[in-house]
Amino acid sequence: MFVIIGALVVIVSVLGGYMALGGKVMVLWQPFEFVEIIGAAVGALILGNSKEVLGGVVGGLSHLIKGSKYGKADYLELLSLMYAVFKLAKTKGMLALEQHVEKPDESALFQQYPKFYANKHAVVFFCDYLRMLTLGTDNPHELEALIDEELETQHHEHHTVAHAVQNMADAMPALGIVAAVLGVIKTMGSITEPPEVLGHLIGGALVGTFAGVFMSYGFIGPAATAMKAIFDAEHKYLLCIKVGLLAHLQGYAPAVSVEFARKALMTHLRPTFYEVELAVQSAPAA
């Protein structure tokens, strides 16, 4: 929703101001200028990145339209789930988690927390490290180093995608100049035409510069920034799981482990202590 609102504000502000000054919108309609700029930018994106990064760009754009999928309710559910898992491990032993870890798609416990259950990447992440605990991993420092390595790898992959989009944005003003130069070359071939024809041709050529700068700073650049923020939110969700796991491994009670995880959250998304307490009390039994 905010993406659409932001795009509309950019368009209305720029074109509205132009029209208010007496500009004619149809002069800006130079479809082949846009084809040159956008086509060259997409071609450069394909040329400079691997298929994995290109797939990440496509996926990132879909996430951009939907916005961040993590809100306060999502974190409250996650904290409740971790409490249930840690309580089960404390009361019945780590082996009691094995049935849930080995077949998470069939886990009655995970299914009681639908937002987490639908997040396959988070489910795999959580289950991988719970499995290591059931296999006897008991050194919190080694486990923390391993989780950090995985999170750093994911962080690098995500930011490579956002960086590719930012590079595309940075290239568009220059590609706009290329389109403008081509328009000038075309104009020079019609130098004998009357002034009104030359004026139209020169105006069309300058649209290339305008379009490149407009799309770069008005749309593509902000899209890269928003994509980075969405990836950072994904990272924070997994970081919350990491903090809870490490606290549990160090022997803290479930309520304390969950409190450690809660403190890792951004303040505007962090449930209060009493909200978490109420949520875990009303959570379904493991």
LUMROBA-240524 format. One record per residue (C-alpha): residue in one letter; residue number from 0; y, x, z. Coordinates in steps of 0.25 Angstrom, whole numbers, plus 5000, padded with zeros to 4 digits. Example, Ala and Ser with C-alpha at 12.3 -4.5 7.8 and 13.67 -1.06 7.14 Angstrom:
<firo->A; bapa->0; yy->4982; xx->5049; zz->5031>
<firo->S; bapa->1; yy->4996; xx->5055; zz->5029>
//
This chain:
<firo->M; bapa->0; yy->5000; xx->5000; zz->5000>
<firo->F; bapa->1; yy->5010; xx->5011; zz->5004>
<firo->V; bapa->2; yy->5007; xx->5018; zz->4991>
<firo->I; bapa->3; yy->5010; xx->5006; zz->4983>
<firo->I; bapa->4; yy->5023; xx->5004; zz->4991>
<firo->G; bapa->5; yy->5027; xx->5018; zz->4989>
<firo->A; bapa->6; yy->5025; xx->5019; zz->4974>
<firo->L; bapa->7; yy->5033; xx->5006; zz->4973>
<firo->V; bapa->8; yy->5045; xx->5012; zz->4981>
<firo->V; bapa->9; yy->5045; xx->5024; zz->4972>
<firo->I; bapa->10; yy->5045; xx->5016; zz->4959>
<firo->V; bapa->11; yy->5055; xx->5006; zz->4964>
<firo->S; bapa->12; yy->5064; xx->5016; zz->4969>
<firo->V; bapa->13; yy->5064; xx->5025; zz->4957>
<firo->L; bapa->14; yy->5064; xx->5015; zz->4946>
<firo->G; bapa->15; yy->5073; xx->5005; zz->4954>
<firo->G; bapa->16; yy->5083; xx->5016; zz->4956>
<firo->Y; bapa->17; yy->5082; xx->5020; zz->4941>
<firo->M; bapa->18; yy->5084; xx->5006; zz->4936>
<firo->A; bapa->19; yy->5096; xx->5003; zz->4946>
<firo->L; bapa->20; yy->5103; xx->5015; zz->4939>
<firo->G; bapa->21; yy->5101; xx->5008; zz->4926>
<firo->G; bapa->22; yy->5089; xx->5015; zz->4921>
<firo->K; bapa->23; yy->5079; xx->5008; zz->4912>
<firo->V; bapa->24; yy->5065; xx->5008; zz->4916>
<firo->M; bapa->25; yy->5059; xx->5008; zz->4903>
<firo->V; bapa->26; yy->5065; xx->5022; zz->4900>
<firo->L; bapa->27; yy->5055; xx->5027; zz->4910>
<firo->W; bapa->28; yy->5043; xx->5021; zz->4903>
<firo->Q; bapa->29; yy->5038; xx->5033; zz->4896>
<firo->P; bapa->30; yy->5023; xx->5031; zz->4897>
<firo->F; bapa->31; yy->5019; xx->5044; zz->4889>
<firo->E; bapa->32; yy->5028; xx->5052; zz->4899>
<firo->F; bapa->33; yy->5019; xx->5047; zz->4910>
<firo->V; bapa->34; yy->5007; xx->5049; zz->4903>
<firo->E; bapa->35; yy->5011; xx->5064; zz->4901>
<firo->I; bapa->36; yy->5014; xx->5066; zz->4915>
<firo->I; bapa->37; yy->5003; xx->5058; zz->4922>
<firo->G; bapa->38; yy->4993; xx->5063; zz->4912>
<firo->A; bapa->39; yy->4997; xx->5077; zz->4914>
<firo->A; bapa->40; yy->4997; xx->5076; zz->4929>
<firo->V; bapa->41; yy->4983; xx->5070; zz->4929>
<firo->G; bapa->42; yy->4978; xx->5080; zz->4920>
<firo->A; bapa->43; yy->4983; xx->5091; zz->4929>
<firo->L; bapa->44; yy->4976; xx->5084; zz->4941>
<firo->I; bapa->45; yy->4963; xx->5084; zz->4933>
<firo->L; bapa->46; yy->4965; xx->5099; zz->4928>
<firo->G; bapa->47; yy->4968; xx->5104; zz->4942>
<firo->N; bapa->48; yy->4958; xx->5097; zz->4951>
<firo->S; bapa->49; yy->4943; xx->5096; zz->4953>
<firo->K; bapa->50; yy->4936; xx->5083; zz->4950>
<firo->E; bapa->51; yy->4934; xx->5081; zz->4966>
<firo->V; bapa->52; yy->4949; xx->5082; zz->4968>
<firo->L; bapa->53; yy->4952; xx->5072; zz->4956>
<firo->G; bapa->54; yy->4942; xx->5063; zz->4963>
<firo->G; bapa->55; yy->4949; xx->5065; zz->4976>
<firo->V; bapa->56; yy->4962; xx->5061; zz->4969>
<firo->V; bapa->57; yy->4957; xx->5048; zz->4963>
<firo->G; bapa->58; yy->4951; xx->5045; zz->4977>
<firo->G; bapa->59; yy->4964; xx->5049; zz->4984>
<firo->L; bapa->60; yy->4972; xx->5040; zz->4975>
<firo->S; bapa->61; yy->4963; xx->5028; zz->4979>
<firo->H; bapa->62; yy->4965; xx->5031; zz->4993>
<firo->L; bapa->63; yy->4980; xx->5033; zz->4991>
<firo->I; bapa->64; yy->4981; xx->5018; zz->4986>
<firo->K; bapa->65; yy->4973; xx->5013; zz->4998>
<firo->G; bapa->66; yy->4980; xx->5022; zz->5008>
<firo->S; bapa->67; yy->4974; xx->5028; zz->5020>
<firo->K; bapa->68; yy->4962; xx->5021; zz->5025>
<firo->Y; bapa->69; yy->4964; xx->5026; zz->5040>
<firo->G; bapa->70; yy->4972; xx->5017; zz->5050>
<firo->K; bapa->71; yy->4972; xx->5016; zz->5064>
<firo->A; bapa->72; yy->4960; xx->5005; zz->5064>
<firo->D; bapa->73; yy->4952; xx->5015; zz->5056>
<firo->Y; bapa->74; yy->4954; xx->5026; zz->5067>
<firo->L; bapa->75; yy->4951; xx->5016; zz->5078>
<firo->E; bapa->76; yy->4938; xx->5012; zz->5071>
<firo->L; bapa->77; yy->4934; xx->5027; zz->5070>
<firo->L; bapa->78; yy->4937; xx->5030; zz->5084>
<firo->S; bapa->79; yy->4929; xx->5018; zz->5088>
<firo->L; bapa->80; yy->4917; xx->5023; zz->5080>
<firo->M; bapa->81; yy->4918; xx->5037; zz->5085>
<firo->Y; bapa->82; yy->4918; xx->5032; zz->5099>
<firo->A; bapa->83; yy->4905; xx->5023; zz->5096>
<firo->V; bapa->84; yy->4898; xx->5036; zz->5090>
<firo->F; bapa->85; yy->4902; xx->5045; zz->5101>
<firo->K; bapa->86; yy->4898; xx->5035; zz->5112>
<firo->L; bapa->87; yy->4884; xx->5033; zz->5105>
<firo->A; bapa->88; yy->4882; xx->5048; zz->5104>
<firo->K; bapa->89; yy->4886; xx->5049; zz->5119>
<firo->T; bapa->90; yy->4877; xx->5038; zz->5124>
<firo->K; bapa->91; yy->4865; xx->5039; zz->5115>
<firo->G; bapa->92; yy->4866; xx->5054; zz->5110>
<firo->M; bapa->93; yy->4870; xx->5060; zz->5097>
<firo->L; bapa->94; yy->4857; xx->5056; zz->5090>
<firo->A; bapa->95; yy->4861; xx->5041; zz->5091>
<firo->L; bapa->96; yy->4871; xx->5044; zz->5080>
<firo->E; bapa->97; yy->4861; xx->5049; zz->5071>
<firo->Q; bapa->98; yy->4858; xx->5035; zz->5065>
<firo->H; bapa->99; yy->4872; xx->5033; zz->5062>
<firo->V; bapa->100; yy->4875; xx->5047; zz->5057>
<firo->E; bapa->101; yy->4863; xx->5048; zz->5047>
<firo->K; bapa->102; yy->4865; xx->5034; zz->5041>
<firo->P; bapa->103; yy->4880; xx->5031; zz->5043>
<firo->D; bapa->104; yy->4879; xx->5020; zz->5032>
<firo->E; bapa->105; yy->4869; xx->5013; zz->5041>
<firo->S; bapa->106; yy->4876; xx->5015; zz->5054>
<firo->A; bapa->107; yy->4878; xx->5002; zz->5062>
<firo->L; bapa->108; yy->4888; xx->5010; zz->5070>
<firo->F; bapa->109; yy->4897; xx->5015; zz->5059>
<firo->Q; bapa->110; yy->4896; xx->5001; zz->5052>
<firo->Q; bapa->111; yy->4903; xx->4996; zz->5064>
<firo->Y; bapa->112; yy->4916; xx->5004; zz->5060>
<firo->P; bapa->113; yy->4918; xx->4999; zz->5046>
<firo->K; bapa->114; yy->4930; xx->5008; zz->5043>
<firo->F; bapa->115; yy->4923; xx->5020; zz->5047>
<firo->Y; bapa->116; yy->4910; xx->5016; zz->5040>
<firo->A; bapa->117; yy->4917; xx->5014; zz->5027>
<firo->N; bapa->118; yy->4923; xx->5028; zz->5027>
<firo->K; bapa->119; yy->4911; xx->5035; zz->5022>
<firo->H; bapa->120; yy->4918; xx->5049; zz->5023>
<firo->A; bapa->121; yy->4921; xx->5047; zz->5037>
<firo->V; bapa->122; yy->4907; xx->5042; zz->5040>
<firo->V; bapa->123; yy->4901; xx->5054; zz->5034>
<firo->F; bapa->124; yy->4910; xx->5064; zz->5041>
<firo->F; bapa->125; yy->4907; xx->5057; zz->5055>
<firo->C; bapa->126; yy->4892; xx->5057; zz->5053>
<firo->D; bapa->127; yy->4891; xx->5071; zz->5048>
<firo->Y; bapa->128; yy->4897; xx->5076; zz->5061>
<firo->L; bapa->129; yy->4890; xx->5066; zz->5069>
<firo->R; bapa->130; yy->4877; xx->5071; zz->5063>
<firo->M; bapa->131; yy->4880; xx->5085; zz->5067>
<firo->L; bapa->132; yy->4882; xx->5081; zz->5081>
<firo->T; bapa->133; yy->4868; xx->5074; zz->5081>
<firo->L; bapa->134; yy->4862; xx->5087; zz->5075>
<firo->G; bapa->135; yy->4867; xx->5094; zz->5087>
<firo->T; bapa->136; yy->4881; xx->5100; zz->5084>
<firo->D; bapa->137; yy->4888; xx->5102; zz->5097>
<firo->N; bapa->138; yy->4899; xx->5113; zz->5094>
<firo->P; bapa->139; yy->4912; xx->5105; zz->5093>
<firo->H; bapa->140; yy->4919; xx->5118; zz->5087>
<firo->E; bapa->141; yy->4909; xx->5120; zz->5076>
<firo->L; bapa->142; yy->4909; xx->5105; zz->5073>
<firo->E; bapa->143; yy->4924; xx->5105; zz->5072>
<firo->A; bapa->144; yy->4925; xx->5116; zz->5063>
<firo->L; bapa->145; yy->4915; xx->5109; zz->5054>
<firo->I; bapa->146; yy->4923; xx->5096; zz->5054>
<firo->D; bapa->147; yy->4936; xx->5104; zz->5051>
<firo->E; bapa->148; yy->4930; xx->5111; zz->5039>
<firo->E; bapa->149; yy->4925; xx->5097; zz->5033>
<firo->L; bapa->150; yy->4939; xx->5091; zz->5036>
<firo->E; bapa->151; yy->4946; xx->5103; zz->5030>
<firo->T; bapa->152; yy->4938; xx->5102; zz->5018>
<firo->Q; bapa->153; yy->4941; xx->5087; zz->5016>
<firo->H; bapa->154; yy->4955; xx->5090; zz->5019>
<firo->H; bapa->155; yy->4956; xx->5100; zz->5008>
<firo->E; bapa->156; yy->4949; xx->5091; zz->4998>
<firo->H; bapa->157; yy->4958; xx->5080; zz->5001>
<firo->H; bapa->158; yy->4971; xx->5088; zz->5000>
<firo->T; bapa->159; yy->4966; xx->5094; zz->4987>
<firo->V; bapa->160; yy->4966; xx->5080; zz->4981>
<firo->A; bapa->161; yy->4980; xx->5077; zz->4987>
<firo->H; bapa->162; yy->4985; xx->5091; zz->4982>
<firo->A; bapa->163; yy->4980; xx->5088; zz->4968>
<firo->V; bapa->164; yy->4988; xx->5075; zz->4968>
<firo->Q; bapa->165; yy->5000; xx->5082; zz->4973>
<firo->N; bapa->166; yy->4999; xx->5093; zz->4962>
<firo->M; bapa->167; yy->4999; xx->5081; zz->4952>
<firo->A; bapa->168; yy->5012; xx->5076; zz->4958>
<firo->D; bapa->169; yy->5018; xx->5090; zz->4958>
<firo->A; bapa->170; yy->5015; xx->5092; zz->4943>
<firo->M; bapa->171; yy->5021; xx->5078; zz->4939>
<firo->P; bapa->172; yy->5036; xx->5082; zz->4938>
<firo->A; bapa->173; yy->5032; xx->5094; zz->4930>
<firo->L; bapa->174; yy->5023; xx->5085; zz->4921>
<firo->G; bapa->175; yy->5035; xx->5076; zz->4920>
<firo->I; bapa->176; yy->5044; xx->5087; zz->4914>
<firo->V; bapa->177; yy->5033; xx->5090; zz->4904>
<firo->A; bapa->178; yy->5033; xx->5076; zz->4900>
<firo->A; bapa->179; yy->5049; xx->5076; zz->4899>
<firo->V; bapa->180; yy->5048; xx->5089; zz->4891>
<firo->L; bapa->181; yy->5039; xx->5082; zz->4881>
<firo->G; bapa->182; yy->5049; xx->5071; zz->4880>
<firo->V; bapa->183; yy->5060; xx->5080; zz->4877>
<firo->I; bapa->184; yy->5052; xx->5087; zz->4866>
<firo->K; bapa->185; yy->5049; xx->5073; zz->4860>
<firo->T; bapa->186; yy->5064; xx->5070; zz->4861>
<firo->M; bapa->187; yy->5068; xx->5083; zz->4854>
<firo->G; bapa->188; yy->5060; xx->5078; zz->4843>
<firo->S; bapa->189; yy->5069; xx->5066; zz->4841>
<firo->I; bapa->190; yy->5082; xx->5074; zz->4843>
<firo->T; bapa->191; yy->5088; xx->5067; zz->4831>
<firo->E; bapa->192; yy->5086; xx->5053; zz->4836>
<firo->P; bapa->193; yy->5099; xx->5046; zz->4841>
<firo->P; bapa->194; yy->5103; xx->5048; zz->4856>
<firo->E; bapa->195; yy->5097; xx->5034; zz->4861>
<firo->V; bapa->196; yy->5083; xx->5039; zz->4856>
<firo->L; bapa->197; yy->5085; xx->5053; zz->4862>
<firo->G; bapa->198; yy->5089; xx->5047; zz->4875>
<firo->H; bapa->199; yy->5077; xx->5038; zz->4876>
<firo->L; bapa->200; yy->5068; xx->5050; zz->4872>
<firo->I; bapa->201; yy->5075; xx->5059; zz->4883>
<firo->G; bapa->202; yy->5074; xx->5049; zz->4893>
<firo->G; bapa->203; yy->5059; xx->5047; zz->4891>
<firo->A; bapa->204; yy->5057; xx->5062; zz->4892>
<firo->L; bapa->205; yy->5064; xx->5063; zz->4905>
<firo->V; bapa->206; yy->5055; xx->5052; zz->4910>
<firo->G; bapa->207; yy->5044; xx->5062; zz->4911>
<firo->T; bapa->208; yy->5052; xx->5070; zz->4921>
<firo->F; bapa->209; yy->5055; xx->5058; zz->4929>
<firo->A; bapa->210; yy->5040; xx->5053; zz->4929>
<firo->G; bapa->211; yy->5034; xx->5066; zz->4933>
<firo->V; bapa->212; yy->5044; xx->5067; zz->4945>
<firo->F; bapa->213; yy->5043; xx->5052; zz->4949>
<firo->M; bapa->214; yy->5027; xx->5052; zz->4949>
<firo->S; bapa->215; yy->5026; xx->5065; zz->4956>
<firo->Y; bapa->216; yy->5035; xx->5062; zz->4968>
<firo->G; bapa->217; yy->5035; xx->5047; zz->4968>
<firo->F; bapa->218; yy->5020; xx->5045; zz->4967>
<firo->I; bapa->219; yy->5010; xx->5057; zz->4965>
<firo->G; bapa->220; yy->5016; xx->5066; zz->4976>
<firo->P; bapa->221; yy->5016; xx->5055; zz->4986>
<firo->A; bapa->222; yy->5002; xx->5051; zz->4982>
<firo->A; bapa->223; yy->4997; xx->5065; zz->4985>
<firo->T; bapa->224; yy->5004; xx->5064; zz->4999>
<firo->A; bapa->225; yy->4998; xx->5051; zz->5002>
<firo->M; bapa->226; yy->4984; xx->5055; zz->4997>
<firo->K; bapa->227; yy->4985; xx->5067; zz->5007>
<firo->A; bapa->228; yy->4989; xx->5058; zz->5018>
<firo->I; bapa->229; yy->4976; xx->5049; zz->5015>
<firo->F; bapa->230; yy->4967; xx->5062; zz->5015>
<firo->D; bapa->231; yy->4973; xx->5066; zz->5028>
<firo->A; bapa->232; yy->4970; xx->5053; zz->5034>
<firo->E; bapa->233; yy->4956; xx->5054; zz->5030>
<firo->H; bapa->234; yy->4956; xx->5068; zz->5037>
<firo->K; bapa->235; yy->4961; xx->5062; zz->5050>
<firo->Y; bapa->236; yy->4950; xx->5052; zz->5050>
<firo->L; bapa->237; yy->4940; xx->5062; zz->5050>
<firo->L; bapa->238; yy->4947; xx->5071; zz->5059>
<firo->C; bapa->239; yy->4947; xx->5060; zz->5070>
<firo->I; bapa->240; yy->4932; xx->5060; zz->5068>
<firo->K; bapa->241; yy->4931; xx->5075; zz->5070>
<firo->V; bapa->242; yy->4939; xx->5074; zz->5083>
<firo->G; bapa->243; yy->4930; xx->5063; zz->5089>
<firo->L; bapa->244; yy->4917; xx->5071; zz->5085>
<firo->L; bapa->245; yy->4922; xx->5084; zz->5091>
<firo->A; bapa->246; yy->4926; xx->5077; zz->5104>
<firo->H; bapa->247; yy->4912; xx->5070; zz->5105>
<firo->L; bapa->248; yy->4905; xx->5083; zz->5102>
<firo->Q; bapa->249; yy->4913; xx->5089; zz->5114>
<firo->G; bapa->250; yy->4907; xx->5079; zz->5123>
<firo->Y; bapa->251; yy->4918; xx->5069; zz->5125>
<firo->A; bapa->252; yy->4916; xx->5055; zz->5128>
<firo->P; bapa->253; yy->4917; xx->5045; zz->5116>
<firo->A; bapa->254; yy->4930; xx->5040; zz->5121>
<firo->V; bapa->255; yy->4936; xx->5054; zz->5122>
<firo->S; bapa->256; yy->4931; xx->5058; zz->5109>
<firo->V; bapa->257; yy->4937; xx->5046; zz->5102>
<firo->E; bapa->258; yy->4950; xx->5049; zz->5109>
<firo->F; bapa->259; yy->4950; xx->5063; zz->5103>
<firo->A; bapa->260; yy->4948; xx->5057; zz->5090>
<firo->R; bapa->261; yy->4959; xx->5047; zz->5092>
<firo->K; bapa->262; yy->4969; xx->5058; zz->5095>
<firo->A; bapa->263; yy->4967; xx->5065; zz->5082>
<firo->L; bapa->264; yy->4973; xx->5053; zz->5074>
<firo->M; bapa->265; yy->4987; xx->5051; zz->5069>
<firo->T; bapa->266; yy->4996; xx->5044; zz->5079>
<firo->H; bapa->267; yy->4998; xx->5032; zz->5070>
<firo->L; bapa->268; yy->4983; xx->5030; zz->5067>
<firo->R; bapa->269; yy->4978; xx->5033; zz->5081>
<firo->P; bapa->270; yy->4973; xx->5022; zz->5090>
<firo->T; bapa->271; yy->4977; xx->5022; zz->5104>
<firo->F; bapa->272; yy->4967; xx->5026; zz->5115>
<firo->Y; bapa->273; yy->4966; xx->5011; zz->5119>
<firo->E; bapa->274; yy->4964; xx->5006; zz->5105>
<firo->V; bapa->275; yy->4952; xx->5016; zz->5104>
<firo->E; bapa->276; yy->4947; xx->5012; zz->5117>
<firo->L; bapa->277; yy->4947; xx->4997; zz->5114>
<firo->A; bapa->278; yy->4941; xx->5000; zz->5100>
<firo->V; bapa->279; yy->4929; xx->5008; zz->5106>
<firo->Q; bapa->280; yy->4927; xx->4997; zz->5117>
<firo->S; bapa->281; yy->4926; xx->4986; zz->5106>
<firo->A; bapa->282; yy->4918; xx->4994; zz->5096>
<firo->P; bapa->283; yy->4904; xx->4990; zz->5092>
<firo->A; bapa->284; yy->4893; xx->4997; zz->5100>
<firo->A; bapa->285; yy->4886; xx->5008; zz->5093>
//
